[in-house]
Amino acid sequence: MTVSKDVSGGVALWRRIADAIRLDIVGGKLASGDRLPTEALLAERFSANRHTVRRALAVLAEEGVVGAEQGRGTFVRSARRLSYPIGRRTRFREGLRGQAASLVSQSLSHRIENATAAVAAALGLKPGAKVVRTEGLSIADGRPISRSTTWLPYRLFPDFAERIAQLQSTTAVFASYGIDDYARASTRISARHADVEETKLLGLAPGAILLVSEAVDVDSAAIPISYALSRFPAERMELVV
Amino acid sequence: MTVSKDVSGGVALWRRIADAIRLDIVGGKLASGDRLPTEALLAERFSANRHTVRRALAVLAEEGVVGAEQGRGTFVRSARRLSYPIGRRTRFREGLRGQAASLVSQSLSHRIENATAAVAAALGLKPGAKVVRTEGLSIADGRPISRSTTWLPYRLFPDFAERIAQLQSTTAVFASYGIDDYARASTRISARHADVEETKLLGLAPGAILLVSEAVDVDSAAIPISYALSRFPAERMELVV
């Protein structure tokens, strides 16, 4: 717990300043390589003191969005958000191809559990049916871009967790089970603040926003094969339909 | 500006408590009619004092998400989020049909302006081309659910603004120009905090999250006819693909 004076309705002024600058960059008002207005001008624009502006710039610098250059000022870096295409044929790795030099998927943990009502409904199972639950983290060029929890019918994929840890790709694991094609049945998109665990795992500043997608994939016979709850840092990812 | 002691990383504890409870409701851990844990239990769960928990509950009560009942405790109300379907054929009013008893679209203002680079690119125009810009607000059952800014080629729709004020429906205005069918070419979805104006117009608590969609619609000859930037309060709306 720290004490802050610049709080209005639960979001500190430094965070709102950082958001506004990020928005200027995403919206094209500021392009990569542009010099940011001086601290004095930013302080005036946001009715803030320079200490507050400096804190906002420090957070943006930490995220790689801006960089200070000795004696020259603060410049916009090319930290563009990645675009993840959502459609009938949604593939995470394919969708991000060409947008990142490296894309690593980590399998954090897995367990067998009984489906809650929500998971059972999504997968067309009876509540309490056995499901495999895997926890994963995806990292693009060193920046975590997705934290996902996936449930699958245990009956169809008893050792899904072991295979995903080895193959790193959901598509590859499905193929190993003889499923050569699968399709996105539905995607529900919402947004919320990251919780403490997500903030830590995704390397975010506390209070960062997540885009949340709840997706059901089905096989060629329209049988649900996975239900995934994915959290994407809004400052790093956008979804394109 | 107020002073808050419960700030961690720019988001006050009361706001994070409210987010967590909202998440429990959306995620199905708490259903409509369920009694919330007592203030003492919530205070323990979030390592907060009871004053902070009370503030979180007051905000949720104001939003209609929970309600306190004299001598009985605090209960979950059925303030479910509306689902807005996004697809090839995306229609705002049609998509929300059955989810709200009343849906009012207000035309706030309009003007003719020269397209910025981003607007021109979205509409396939030359930068600086004349565009109609309209500002709108949509309200479902008394709750604002969308604040949108729409740009259209002036050449095609010189008096779009006047017609939308009268007809209230984009589909109806397009029909009045002889466009009987149109389709969604692309939708880009991101999320950020609401700014001061959006907070006020949408009737949100400061620091609320918006889902932002940038959408281009095209006519049957694939000519771009509108570019809309819509902001939906994440606590009231979700997008379904």
Chai-1 contact restraints between the chains, C-beta under 6 A:
chainA,res_idxA,chainB,res_idxB,connection_type,confidence,min_distance_angstrom,max_distance_angstrom,comment,restraint_id
A,V3,B,K5,contact,1.0,0.0,6.0,A-B,restraint_1
A,S4,B,V7,contact,1.0,0.0,6.0,A-B,restraint_2
A,K5,B,V3,contact,1.0,0.0,6.0,A-B,restraint_3
A,V7,B,S4,contact,1.0,0.0,6.0,A-B,restraint_4
A,V7,B,V7,contact,1.0,0.0,6.0,A-B,restraint_5
A,S8,B,P206,contact,1.0,0.0,6.0,A-B,restraint_6
A,G9,B,A205,contact,1.0,0.0,6.0,A-B,restraint_7
A,G9,B,P206,contact,1.0,0.0,6.0,A-B,restraint_8
A,G9,B,G207,contact,1.0,0.0,6.0,A-B,restraint_9
A,G10,B,A12,contact,1.0,0.0,6.0,A-B,restraint_10
A,G10,B,R15,contact,1.0,0.0,6.0,A-B,restraint_11
A,G10,B,G207,contact,1.0,0.0,6.0,A-B,restraint_12
A,V11,B,G207,contact,1.0,0.0,6.0,A-B,restraint_13
A,A12,B,G10,contact,1.0,0.0,6.0,A-B,restraint_14
A,R15,B,G10,contact,1.0,0.0,6.0,A-B,restraint_15
A,D19,B,R192,contact,1.0,0.0,6.0,A-B,restraint_16
A,D19,B,H193,contact,1.0,0.0,6.0,A-B,restraint_17
A,G28,B,A118,contact,1.0,0.0,6.0,A-B,restraint_18
A,I86,B,V241,contact,1.0,0.0,6.0,A-B,restraint_19
A,A118,B,G28,contact,1.0,0.0,6.0,A-B,restraint_20
A,T187,B,V241,contact,1.0,0.0,6.0,A-B,restraint_21
A,R188,B,E238,contact,1.0,0.0,6.0,A-B,restraint_22
A,R188,B,V240,contact,1.0,0.0,6.0,A-B,restraint_23
A,I189,B,I189,contact,1.0,0.0,6.0,A-B,restraint_24
A,I189,B,L239,contact,1.0,0.0,6.0,A-B,restraint_25
A,S190,B,A234,contact,1.0,0.0,6.0,A-B,restraint_26
A,S190,B,E238,contact,1.0,0.0,6.0,A-B,restraint_27
A,A191,B,A191,contact,1.0,0.0,6.0,A-B,restraint_28
A,A191,B,I209,contact,1.0,0.0,6.0,A-B,restraint_29
A,A191,B,L211,contact,1.0,0.0,6.0,A-B,restraint_30
A,A191,B,A234,contact,1.0,0.0,6.0,A-B,restraint_31
A,R192,B,D19,contact,1.0,0.0,6.0,A-B,restraint_32
A,H193,B,D19,contact,1.0,0.0,6.0,A-B,restraint_33
A,A205,B,G9,contact,1.0,0.0,6.0,A-B,restraint_34
A,P206,B,S8,contact,1.0,0.0,6.0,A-B,restraint_35
A,P206,B,G9,contact,1.0,0.0,6.0,A-B,restraint_36
A,G207,B,G9,contact,1.0,0.0,6.0,A-B,restraint_37
A,G207,B,G10,contact,1.0,0.0,6.0,A-B,restraint_38
A,G207,B,V11,contact,1.0,0.0,6.0,A-B,restraint_39
A,I209,B,A191,contact,1.0,0.0,6.0,A-B,restraint_40
A,I209,B,I209,contact,1.0,0.0,6.0,A-B,restraint_41
A,L211,B,A191,contact,1.0,0.0,6.0,A-B,restraint_42
A,A234,B,S190,contact,1.0,0.0,6.0,A-B,restraint_43
A,A234,B,A191,contact,1.0,0.0,6.0,A-B,restraint_44
A,E238,B,R188,contact,1.0,0.0,6.0,A-B,restraint_45
A,E238,B,S190,contact,1.0,0.0,6.0,A-B,restraint_46
A,L239,B,I189,contact,1.0,0.0,6.0,A-B,restraint_47
A,V240,B,R188,contact,1.0,0.0,6.0,A-B,restraint_48
A,V241,B,I86,contact,1.0,0.0,6.0,A-B,restraint_49
A,V241,B,T187,contact,1.0,0.0,6.0,A-B,restraint_50
A,V241,B,V241,contact,1.0,0.0,6.0,A-B,restraint_51
